[in-house]
Amino acid sequence: MSEAAHNFEGLLREALAPVEPPEDLAERLESTLTSITEMAADELEAWELSAMRDPRNWARPAAALVLGSAAGAALVLVRARQRAHSTPSVSLDGARDAAERTIRDLSRETRKLLGDR
């Protein structure tokens, strides 16, 4: 019984060992989110207002709006997070400064993303 428990603990330890993400993960995530945002914007641009009369036509634009908004928000967060990791905190009042910097970064990235359209 103790050998089975030891084997089980070893298997758990091996299964739960930390795994380093690939180095290009952030770049791939950012490019995927950018392409989703662009595809959603293209879908919304192609939607004709005359199609609004029929509710059966609302599914694609609604999905594009939801997915594009979610991808855009995630893209803003990813870019702000990357910028936060690249600039170290220098003041003693670090939590407040970090929060203000994060809000400024989120605002800047949102304006940048919305300015592309």
ChimeraX attribute file (.defattr): number of C-alpha atoms within 10 A of each C-alpha:
attribute: neighborCount
match mode: 1-to-1
recipient: residues
	/A:1	6
	/A:2	7
	/A:3	8
	/A:4	9
	/A:5	10
	/A:6	11
	/A:7	12
	/A:8	12
	/A:9	12
	/A:10	12
	/A:11	11
	/A:12	11
	/A:13	11
	/A:14	10
	/A:15	10
	/A:16	9
	/A:17	8
	/A:18	8
	/A:19	7
	/A:20	6
	/A:21	8
	/A:22	8
	/A:23	8
	/A:24	9
	/A:25	10
	/A:26	14
	/A:27	11
	/A:28	12
	/A:29	14
	/A:30	18
	/A:31	13
	/A:32	14
	/A:33	22
	/A:34	18
	/A:35	15
	/A:36	19
	/A:37	24
	/A:38	18
	/A:39	15
	/A:40	24
	/A:41	19
	/A:42	14
	/A:43	16
	/A:44	17
	/A:45	10
	/A:46	10
	/A:47	15
	/A:48	10
	/A:49	7
	/A:50	7
	/A:51	11
	/A:52	11
	/A:53	9
	/A:54	8
	/A:55	8
	/A:56	9
	/A:57	13
	/A:58	13
	/A:59	10
	/A:60	14
	/A:61	18
	/A:62	13
	/A:63	14
	/A:64	20
	/A:65	17
	/A:66	13
	/A:67	18
	/A:68	24
	/A:69	16
	/A:70	15
	/A:71	21
	/A:72	23
	/A:73	17
	/A:74	17
	/A:75	23
	/A:76	23
	/A:77	17
	/A:78	19
	/A:79	17
	/A:80	22
	/A:81	14
	/A:82	12
	/A:83	14
	/A:84	15
	/A:85	9
	/A:86	9
	/A:87	10
	/A:88	10
	/A:89	14
	/A:90	9
	/A:91	10
	/A:92	8
	/A:93	9
	/A:94	12
	/A:95	11
	/A:96	11
	/A:97	14
	/A:98	17
	/A:99	11
	/A:100	12
	/A:101	17
	/A:102	17
	/A:103	13
	/A:104	13
	/A:105	19
	/A:106	20
	/A:107	14
	/A:108	15
	/A:109	20
	/A:110	18
	/A:111	12
	/A:112	12
	/A:113	16
	/A:114	10
	/A:115	8
	/A:116	7
	/A:117	8
